[in-house]
Amino acid sequence: MPELLPCPFCGGSERYPAKIYACESPYHKNKFFVGCDNCAAQGQPSDKQDEAISFWNTRADLKGCDR
């Protein structure tokens, strides 16, 4: 299983790292998502754990973006 990157919003922490969860919503039964226990950010749900991790680990390319 791929390693989870830190939360893209808060950076997470050792105490509250991002984790993989099974969805409990009736709209997303039998799906998985990655969530941050520090800031409550959530990734896109998927039928497969590896894909949910891939969605979480995908970051926007900000080259040339004025921040």
N, C-alpha and C positions, 0 to 999 in steps of 0.2 A: 504494500500500500504506500502511495506517495507521502512524503513528509508535508505537514501543514505549514504554510508560511504564517508569520505573525499577522494580526489584524491590520488591514490596510487603512483603517480609520484611526485607531488609538494606539496601535503597536502591540497591544496585549500586554501581558505580564507573566512572570513565572507562576504567580498565584492564580491568575485567571487566564489561562491560555485558550486559544481557539480549540474547539472539539467537534467531532462528528456526532450528529444526533439523528435518531429515527423520527420522522415526522409523526405527530399525533393528530394533526388536523384531518377532518373527514375529507377535505379536498385534495390532500396529498398523501393518502394512505400508502404504506409500503415504499416510501421515498426517504431519502437521506438529505441532510444539509449540514453545512459547517456553520457554527455560531461562535461568537466571541462572548465569553462570560464577563468580560470587563465592561464593554460598552453596548452589548446586546445586538451588534451587527450580525446579519445573517446572509449566507450565500444562497444561490439559486438551488432549489430542490432538484434531485435526480433519482432515478430508479437504482443507480449504482453508486456505491460509496466512493469508488475511485473517481467517477465523473464529478460528484459533488465536491471532492477535494480539488479537482482540476479547475472547476468553476471558481472556487475560493482563491486558489493560487494564481489565477490569471489577473494580471494588472494592466491597466491602461498605459500606453507608451506616452509619456509626457514630454518627450524631447521637443524643444522649440515652444513649449507652453509657457506663457508669462504667468508666474505665480507670485 
